[in-house]
Amino acid sequence: MGQSLLEALNVRVIGTGEKTLVLAHGMGTDQSAWQRILPYFTPYYRVILYDLVCAGSVNPDFFDFRRYTTLDAYVDDLLHILDSHNVDRCAYVGHSISAMIGILAAIRRPELFTKLILIGASPRFLNDRDYRGGFEQAEIEKLFAAMEANYEAWVNGFAPLAVGADVPAVVREFSRTLFNMRPDISLFVSRTVFNSDLRGYLGLVKVPCCIIQTARDVSVPASVAEYLKNHLGGRTTVETLRTEGHLPHMSAPALLAPVLRRNLPR
């Protein structure tokens, strides 16, 4: 795949700083999700942006349904990008699915990462005995059925719930990137994410982490942030933003940016 993968994933390097910062977007968006955050960081960092292979901005022919059955293949892509750009140390900001990709990458190559900042992260979305992930199996099945039955109707219902805050421009933006995804890929990745359970890996992370959670996130209850804090192996802090929703980098960038700056290595 080599160079063609870098092109396919629309890898971009911008900014003038010495230190490298990776911004990795979540499911349903693409790298444009960071556009409101970028100006706060490009004067100070060399910022690496890319699109996950499932993003609507990537040629769907690159999505291999056999390869991307677990998050490990996404980790391979991330490490390939970093190696191709000769990155030996970086700070990593990952949203949602990319938070978990970052965790797995840091277990595999701890020397690469100075800090993980994890926005709306969840090691498991399903409730399990004394663990509250936020969803029952029946709810998840209902979600998949809705996606399959009428993807457009599902997006129109889901986007405002996910954004949470009353920011119509962001609901439109999130809807646009969800619609850009091919529905079968969107459903497949949603199944991968909702069926994954990374709780057993958390103790293997030795890199310092910061969990960023909004006051109310329809996808990730506050109890999950506490669970991550208690189970991640590295020094971990939790920051709660006084806003709602699963996409604070889009809906509340002015609130999020100072928290990111404060938690990134100088």
C-alpha positions as CSV (number, residue, x, y, z in Angstrom):
1,M,0.0,0.0,0.0
2,G,2.9,2.3,0.8
3,Q,2.7,5.8,-0.6
4,S,-0.8,5.2,-2.0
5,L,-2.2,4.7,1.5
6,L,-0.9,8.1,2.6
7,E,-2.6,9.6,-0.5
8,A,-5.8,7.7,0.1
9,L,-6.0,8.8,3.7
10,N,-5.4,12.5,2.7
11,V,-2.5,12.9,5.1
12,R,-1.6,16.5,5.6
13,V,1.2,18.1,7.7
14,I,0.7,21.8,8.6
15,G,2.1,24.2,11.1
16,T,5.5,25.5,12.0
17,G,6.4,24.1,15.5
18,E,9.2,21.8,16.4
19,K,7.0,19.3,18.2
20,T,4.6,17.0,16.4
21,L,0.9,16.9,17.2
22,V,-1.4,14.3,15.7
23,L,-5.2,15.1,15.5
24,A,-7.2,12.0,14.8
25,H,-11.0,12.3,14.1
26,G,-13.8,10.0,15.2
27,M,-16.4,7.9,13.4
28,G,-18.7,9.8,11.2
29,T,-16.4,12.7,10.6
30,D,-13.2,13.4,8.7
31,Q,-10.2,15.6,9.3
32,S,-12.3,18.7,8.6
33,A,-13.7,18.1,12.2
34,W,-10.6,19.9,13.5
35,Q,-10.9,23.0,11.4
36,R,-12.0,25.2,14.3
37,I,-9.2,23.8,16.6
38,L,-6.3,24.1,14.1
39,P,-5.6,27.8,14.4
40,Y,-4.9,27.4,18.1
41,F,-2.1,24.9,17.3
42,T,-0.5,25.5,13.9
43,P,1.8,28.3,15.2
44,Y,3.3,26.0,17.9
45,Y,3.2,22.5,16.4
46,R,3.8,20.5,13.3
47,V,0.3,19.1,13.0
48,I,-0.4,15.8,11.3
49,L,-4.0,15.3,10.1
50,Y,-5.4,12.3,8.2
51,D,-8.7,10.6,7.4
52,L,-9.6,7.3,8.8
53,V,-10.1,4.7,6.0
54,C,-13.9,4.6,6.8
55,A,-14.3,8.4,6.3
56,G,-16.5,9.6,3.4
57,S,-13.6,11.6,2.1
58,V,-11.6,8.4,1.4
59,N,-12.2,6.3,-1.7
60,P,-14.5,3.5,-0.4
61,D,-12.5,1.0,-2.6
62,F,-9.7,1.3,0.1
63,F,-12.0,0.0,2.8
64,D,-11.2,-3.7,3.1
65,F,-14.0,-5.4,5.0
66,R,-11.8,-8.4,5.9
67,R,-8.9,-6.2,7.2
68,Y,-10.8,-3.6,9.2
69,T,-12.7,-6.1,11.4
70,T,-10.8,-4.9,14.5
71,L,-9.2,-1.6,15.5
72,D,-5.7,-3.1,15.0
73,A,-5.8,-2.4,11.3
74,Y,-6.5,1.3,12.1
75,V,-3.5,1.2,14.4
76,D,-1.4,-0.2,11.6
77,D,-2.5,2.8,9.4
78,L,-1.6,5.4,12.1
79,L,1.8,3.9,12.8
80,H,2.5,3.7,9.0
81,I,1.7,7.4,8.7
82,L,4.0,8.3,11.6
83,D,6.8,6.2,10.4
84,S,6.5,7.6,6.8
85,H,6.9,11.1,8.3
86,N,9.9,10.1,10.4
87,V,8.1,10.9,13.6
88,D,9.9,9.6,16.7
89,R,7.9,11.5,19.4
90,C,4.5,13.1,19.2
91,A,1.5,14.1,21.3
92,Y,-1.7,12.5,20.1
93,V,-5.3,13.9,20.3
94,G,-7.9,11.2,19.4
95,H,-11.7,11.6,19.3
96,S,-14.0,8.7,20.0
97,I,-12.9,5.6,17.9
98,S,-9.5,7.4,17.4
99,A,-9.1,7.7,21.2
100,M,-9.1,3.9,21.4
101,I,-6.8,3.6,18.3
102,G,-4.4,5.9,20.1
103,I,-4.5,3.7,23.3
104,L,-3.7,0.6,21.2
105,A,-0.9,2.4,19.3
106,A,0.7,3.6,22.6
107,I,0.7,0.0,23.9
108,R,2.4,-1.2,20.8
109,R,4.9,1.7,20.5
110,P,5.0,3.6,23.9
111,E,8.2,5.4,23.0
112,L,6.4,7.2,20.1
113,F,3.9,9.1,22.3
114,T,4.6,11.8,24.9
115,K,0.9,12.2,25.8
116,L,-2.5,10.9,24.8
117,I,-5.5,13.2,24.9
118,L,-8.7,11.2,24.6
119,I,-11.9,13.0,23.8
120,G,-15.2,11.1,24.2
121,A,-13.3,7.9,24.7
122,S,-14.9,4.6,25.6
123,P,-13.3,1.2,26.0
124,R,-16.7,-0.5,25.8
125,F,-20.1,1.0,24.9
126,L,-22.2,-1.9,26.2
127,N,-23.2,-2.2,29.8
128,D,-21.7,-5.2,31.6
129,R,-22.6,-6.3,35.1
130,D,-21.0,-3.5,37.2
131,Y,-19.7,-1.6,34.2
132,R,-21.9,1.1,32.7
133,G,-20.9,1.8,29.1
134,G,-24.2,3.5,28.4
135,F,-26.0,1.1,26.1
136,E,-27.9,-2.2,26.4
137,Q,-27.5,-4.8,23.6
138,A,-31.1,-4.3,22.5
139,E,-30.5,-0.6,22.1
140,I,-27.5,-1.2,19.9
141,E,-29.4,-3.7,17.8
142,K,-32.1,-1.1,17.3
143,L,-29.5,1.4,16.2
144,F,-28.1,-1.0,13.6
145,A,-31.6,-1.8,12.3
146,A,-32.4,1.9,11.9
147,M,-29.1,2.5,10.0
148,E,-29.9,-0.4,7.8
149,A,-33.5,0.5,7.2
150,N,-33.1,4.1,6.3
151,Y,-29.6,5.6,6.6
152,E,-30.8,9.2,5.8
153,A,-33.5,9.1,8.5
154,W,-31.0,7.7,11.0
155,V,-28.5,10.5,10.3
156,N,-31.1,13.2,10.6
157,G,-32.1,11.8,14.0
158,F,-28.6,11.0,15.3
159,A,-26.6,14.1,14.3
160,P,-28.5,16.5,16.6
161,L,-28.3,14.0,19.5
162,A,-24.6,13.5,19.1
163,V,-23.8,17.3,18.8
164,G,-25.9,17.8,21.9
165,A,-25.3,21.6,22.1
166,D,-27.5,24.0,20.2
167,V,-25.2,24.6,17.3
168,P,-27.1,24.2,14.0
169,A,-24.0,24.7,11.8
170,V,-22.2,21.8,13.5
171,V,-25.3,19.5,13.2
172,R,-25.2,20.3,9.4
173,E,-21.5,19.7,9.3
174,F,-21.7,16.4,11.1
175,S,-24.7,15.3,9.0
176,R,-22.7,16.1,5.9
177,T,-19.7,13.9,6.8
178,L,-22.1,11.1,7.9
179,F,-23.9,11.3,4.6
180,N,-20.5,11.2,2.8
181,M,-19.9,7.7,4.3
182,R,-21.1,4.8,2.3
183,P,-24.0,3.4,4.5
184,D,-22.6,-0.2,4.4
185,I,-19.2,1.0,5.6
186,S,-20.8,3.2,8.3
187,L,-22.8,0.3,9.6
188,F,-19.8,-2.1,9.5
189,V,-17.6,0.3,11.4
190,S,-20.4,1.0,13.9
191,R,-20.7,-2.7,14.6
192,T,-16.9,-2.9,15.0
193,V,-16.9,-0.1,17.5
194,F,-20.0,-1.1,19.5
195,N,-18.8,-4.7,19.7
196,S,-15.3,-4.0,20.9
197,D,-14.2,-4.3,24.5
198,L,-10.7,-2.9,25.2
199,R,-11.1,-2.8,29.0
200,G,-8.5,-5.6,29.4
201,Y,-5.8,-3.5,27.6
202,L,-6.0,-0.3,29.6
203,G,-3.5,-1.3,32.2
204,L,-0.9,-1.8,29.5
205,V,-0.9,1.9,28.6
206,K,2.2,3.6,30.3
207,V,1.9,6.9,28.4
208,P,0.4,9.8,30.4
209,C,-3.2,10.4,29.4
210,C,-5.8,13.1,29.7
211,I,-9.5,12.2,29.3
212,I,-11.7,15.0,28.1
213,Q,-15.4,14.6,28.7
214,T,-18.3,17.0,28.2
215,A,-20.9,17.5,31.0
216,R,-23.4,15.4,29.0
217,D,-22.5,13.1,26.1
218,V,-25.2,10.9,24.6
219,S,-22.6,8.3,23.6
220,V,-20.4,8.2,26.6
221,P,-21.6,8.6,30.2
222,A,-19.3,10.4,32.7
223,S,-18.8,7.1,34.6
224,V,-16.7,5.8,31.6
225,A,-14.2,8.7,32.0
226,E,-13.8,7.7,35.7
227,Y,-13.4,4.1,34.7
228,L,-10.6,5.0,32.2
229,K,-8.9,7.2,34.9
230,N,-8.9,4.2,37.3
231,H,-7.8,1.6,34.9
232,L,-5.3,3.2,32.5
233,G,-1.8,2.3,33.4
234,G,-0.2,5.7,32.9
235,R,-0.7,8.9,34.9
236,T,-4.2,9.9,33.9
237,T,-6.3,13.1,34.5
238,V,-9.9,13.8,33.6
239,E,-11.1,17.2,32.4
240,T,-14.9,17.9,32.2
241,L,-16.0,20.6,29.8
242,R,-19.0,22.8,30.7
243,T,-20.8,22.0,27.4
244,E,-22.8,19.1,26.0
245,G,-22.3,16.6,23.2
246,H,-19.9,14.1,21.7
247,L,-18.1,16.6,19.4
248,P,-16.7,19.5,21.5
249,H,-13.9,20.1,19.0
250,M,-16.6,21.1,16.6
251,S,-19.3,22.6,18.9
252,A,-17.2,24.3,21.6
253,P,-13.6,24.9,20.1
254,A,-12.9,28.0,22.2
255,L,-13.7,26.0,25.4
256,L,-11.7,22.9,24.3
257,A,-8.6,24.6,22.9
258,P,-7.2,26.0,26.2
259,V,-7.8,22.6,27.9
260,L,-5.8,20.9,25.1
261,R,-3.0,23.5,25.3
262,R,-2.8,23.1,29.1
263,N,-2.5,19.3,28.8
264,L,-0.1,19.1,25.9
265,P,3.7,18.9,26.6
266,R,5.3,22.2,26.1
